[in-house]
Amino acid sequence: QVHVVESGGGLVQPGGSLRLSCAASGSIYSINAMGWYRQAPGKERELVAAIINGGRTNYADSMKGRFTISGDTAKNTVYLQMNSLKPEDTAVYYCNVDVLKPNLESVDYWGKGTLVTVSS
């Protein structure tokens, strides 16, 4: 079993910053990737950013330049630094961990999410 826990959400004013953290623990053989997704009310869950084993990063176009993902898949941790936040960034942010099993099967695990509210 793999546990994924996010932290760092909260209420922030437009233009402000927040840093989200995610840690994975449990039966982890290896991690392919760790990433952040978000889901706003009435919308589908969407990719924010991901970091691939080896350090390569991937961002949704609308987040480039404002959000920065960092972390270490070898240490099972990932962070998301969010700057210049806008009201439309309000959403529940979920951490996703793509775990590689010893049999080379990949399994996705999700955290319960952390709410980010951008409002004055």
Short mmCIF file of the C-alpha atoms (twelve columns), coordinates in Angstrom:
data_MODEL
# 
_entry.id   MODEL 
# 
loop_
_atom_site.group_PDB 
_atom_site.id 
_atom_site.type_symbol 
_atom_site.label_atom_id 
_atom_site.label_alt_id 
_atom_site.label_comp_id 
_atom_site.label_asym_id 
_atom_site.label_seq_id 
_atom_site.Cartn_x 
_atom_site.Cartn_y 
_atom_site.Cartn_z 
_atom_site.pdbx_PDB_model_num 
ATOM 1   C CA . GLN A 1   0.000   0.000  0.000   1 
ATOM 2   C CA . VAL A 2   1.197   3.494  -0.854  1 
ATOM 3   C CA . HIS A 3   0.104   6.601  1.006   1 
ATOM 4   C CA . VAL A 4   0.198   10.027 -0.585  1 
ATOM 5   C CA . VAL A 5   -0.246  13.127 1.548   1 
ATOM 6   C CA . GLU A 6   -0.463  16.722 0.378   1 
ATOM 7   C CA . SER A 7   -0.108  19.860 2.461   1 
ATOM 8   C CA . GLY A 8   0.219   23.604 2.047   1 
ATOM 9   C CA . GLY A 9   -3.113  24.702 0.660   1 
ATOM 10  C CA . GLY A 10  -5.075  27.622 1.985   1 
ATOM 11  C CA . LEU A 11  -6.504  31.057 1.272   1 
ATOM 12  C CA . VAL A 12  -4.333  33.568 -0.545  1 
ATOM 13  C CA . GLN A 13  -4.979  36.925 -2.150  1 
ATOM 14  C CA . PRO A 14  -4.623  37.425 -5.893  1 
ATOM 15  C CA . GLY A 15  -0.974  37.932 -6.769  1 
ATOM 16  C CA . GLY A 16  0.158   35.946 -3.757  1 
ATOM 17  C CA . SER A 17  2.127   32.733 -3.470  1 
ATOM 18  C CA . LEU A 18  1.727   29.296 -1.949  1 
ATOM 19  C CA . ARG A 19  3.932   26.237 -1.764  1 
ATOM 20  C CA . LEU A 20  2.384   22.793 -1.824  1 
ATOM 21  C CA . SER A 21  4.161   19.696 -0.567  1 
ATOM 22  C CA . CYS A 22  3.560   16.023 -1.260  1 
ATOM 23  C CA . ALA A 23  5.135   12.980 0.315   1 
ATOM 24  C CA . ALA A 24  4.637   9.356  -0.637  1 
ATOM 25  C CA . SER A 25  5.303   6.469  1.719   1 
ATOM 26  C CA . GLY A 26  4.711   2.764  1.981   1 
ATOM 27  C CA . SER A 27  5.535   -0.100 -0.336  1 
ATOM 28  C CA . ILE A 28  7.427   1.787  -3.043  1 
ATOM 29  C CA . TYR A 29  9.832   -0.072 -5.277  1 
ATOM 30  C CA . SER A 30  10.502  2.850  -7.581  1 
ATOM 31  C CA . ILE A 31  8.725   5.979  -8.775  1 
ATOM 32  C CA . ASN A 32  8.283   6.796  -12.443 1 
ATOM 33  C CA . ALA A 33  6.874   10.257 -11.893 1 
ATOM 34  C CA . MET A 34  5.226   12.552 -9.373  1 
ATOM 35  C CA . GLY A 35  2.901   15.317 -10.326 1 
ATOM 36  C CA . TRP A 36  0.220   17.804 -9.404  1 
ATOM 37  C CA . TYR A 37  -3.268  17.941 -10.826 1 
ATOM 38  C CA . ARG A 38  -6.101  20.271 -9.949  1 
ATOM 39  C CA . GLN A 39  -9.858  20.234 -10.175 1 
ATOM 40  C CA . ALA A 40  -11.919 23.383 -10.010 1 
ATOM 41  C CA . PRO A 41  -15.650 23.294 -9.210  1 
ATOM 42  C CA . GLY A 42  -17.597 22.034 -12.187 1 
ATOM 43  C CA . LYS A 43  -14.479 21.235 -14.190 1 
ATOM 44  C CA . GLU A 44  -12.476 18.133 -14.995 1 
ATOM 45  C CA . ARG A 45  -9.221  17.330 -13.266 1 
ATOM 46  C CA . GLU A 46  -6.273  18.715 -15.202 1 
ATOM 47  C CA . LEU A 47  -2.512  18.354 -15.121 1 
ATOM 48  C CA . VAL A 48  -0.618  21.205 -13.497 1 
ATOM 49  C CA . ALA A 49  2.952   19.905 -13.584 1 
ATOM 50  C CA . ALA A 50  4.919   16.696 -13.251 1 
ATOM 51  C CA . ILE A 51  8.468   15.645 -12.556 1 
ATOM 52  C CA . ILE A 52  9.742   12.514 -14.190 1 
ATOM 53  C CA . ASN A 53  12.314  10.103 -12.754 1 
ATOM 54  C CA . GLY A 54  15.595  11.699 -13.750 1 
ATOM 55  C CA . GLY A 55  14.398  15.255 -13.200 1 
ATOM 56  C CA . ARG A 56  12.626  16.162 -16.409 1 
ATOM 57  C CA . THR A 57  9.618   18.408 -15.793 1 
ATOM 58  C CA . ASN A 58  6.372   18.924 -17.673 1 
ATOM 59  C CA . TYR A 59  3.950   21.833 -17.267 1 
ATOM 60  C CA . ALA A 60  0.511   22.719 -18.502 1 
ATOM 61  C CA . ASP A 61  0.853   25.743 -20.768 1 
ATOM 62  C CA . SER A 62  -1.240  28.016 -18.537 1 
ATOM 63  C CA . MET A 63  1.039   27.348 -15.555 1 
ATOM 64  C CA . LYS A 64  4.373   27.939 -17.235 1 
ATOM 65  C CA . GLY A 65  6.251   30.864 -15.727 1 
ATOM 66  C CA . ARG A 66  4.065   31.056 -12.617 1 
ATOM 67  C CA . PHE A 67  4.335   27.560 -11.146 1 
ATOM 68  C CA . THR A 68  7.485   25.580 -10.450 1 
ATOM 69  C CA . ILE A 69  7.594   21.897 -9.619  1 
ATOM 70  C CA . SER A 70  10.551  20.486 -7.746  1 
ATOM 71  C CA . GLY A 71  11.395  17.457 -5.723  1 
ATOM 72  C CA . ASP A 72  13.154  14.176 -5.811  1 
ATOM 73  C CA . THR A 73  11.468  10.984 -6.957  1 
ATOM 74  C CA . ALA A 74  14.203  9.043  -5.182  1 
ATOM 75  C CA . LYS A 75  13.091  10.670 -1.919  1 
ATOM 76  C CA . ASN A 76  9.395   10.334 -2.732  1 
ATOM 77  C CA . THR A 77  8.733   14.051 -2.349  1 
ATOM 78  C CA . VAL A 78  7.484   16.748 -4.676  1 
ATOM 79  C CA . TYR A 79  6.690   20.420 -4.237  1 
ATOM 80  C CA . LEU A 80  4.752   22.985 -6.206  1 
ATOM 81  C CA . GLN A 81  5.674   26.651 -5.838  1 
ATOM 82  C CA . MET A 82  2.803   28.786 -7.072  1 
ATOM 83  C CA . ASN A 83  3.378   32.492 -7.696  1 
ATOM 84  C CA . SER A 84  1.222   35.280 -9.100  1 
ATOM 85  C CA . LEU A 85  -1.886  33.363 -8.179  1 
ATOM 86  C CA . LYS A 86  -5.158  34.237 -9.848  1 
ATOM 87  C CA . PRO A 87  -8.742  33.587 -8.766  1 
ATOM 88  C CA . GLU A 88  -9.018  31.038 -11.587 1 
ATOM 89  C CA . ASP A 89  -6.297  28.996 -9.861  1 
ATOM 90  C CA . THR A 90  -8.814  28.202 -7.131  1 
ATOM 91  C CA . ALA A 91  -9.158  24.428 -7.033  1 
ATOM 92  C CA . VAL A 92  -8.418  21.286 -5.110  1 
ATOM 93  C CA . TYR A 93  -4.847  20.303 -5.888  1 
ATOM 94  C CA . TYR A 94  -4.037  16.596 -5.951  1 
ATOM 95  C CA . CYS A 95  -0.693  14.865 -5.843  1 
ATOM 96  C CA . ASN A 96  -0.251  11.894 -8.147  1 
ATOM 97  C CA . VAL A 97  2.464   9.277  -7.800  1 
ATOM 98  C CA . ASP A 98  3.201   6.823  -10.598 1 
ATOM 99  C CA . VAL A 99  4.763   3.854  -8.815  1 
ATOM 100 C CA . LEU A 100 6.727   1.132  -10.588 1 
ATOM 101 C CA . LYS A 101 6.139   -2.284 -9.033  1 
ATOM 102 C CA . PRO A 102 8.816   -5.028 -8.966  1 
ATOM 103 C CA . ASN A 103 6.893   -6.793 -11.751 1 
ATOM 104 C CA . LEU A 104 7.322   -3.613 -13.848 1 
ATOM 105 C CA . GLU A 105 3.646   -2.741 -13.560 1 
ATOM 106 C CA . SER A 106 2.891   0.970  -13.114 1 
ATOM 107 C CA . VAL A 107 0.223   1.956  -10.629 1 
ATOM 108 C CA . ASP A 108 -1.151  5.451  -9.943  1 
ATOM 109 C CA . TYR A 109 -1.769  6.620  -6.406  1 
ATOM 110 C CA . TRP A 110 -3.551  9.824  -5.427  1 
ATOM 111 C CA . GLY A 111 -3.644  11.979 -2.361  1 
ATOM 112 C CA . LYS A 112 -6.893  13.312 -0.941  1 
ATOM 113 C CA . GLY A 113 -6.152  16.801 -2.191  1 
ATOM 114 C CA . THR A 114 -5.522  20.194 -0.674  1 
ATOM 115 C CA . LEU A 115 -7.749  23.193 -1.320  1 
ATOM 116 C CA . VAL A 116 -6.263  26.383 -2.722  1 
ATOM 117 C CA . THR A 117 -8.517  29.429 -2.686  1 
ATOM 118 C CA . VAL A 118 -7.415  32.639 -4.366  1 
ATOM 119 C CA . SER A 119 -9.641  35.484 -3.301  1 
ATOM 120 C CA . SER A 120 -9.514  38.999 -1.941  1 
# 
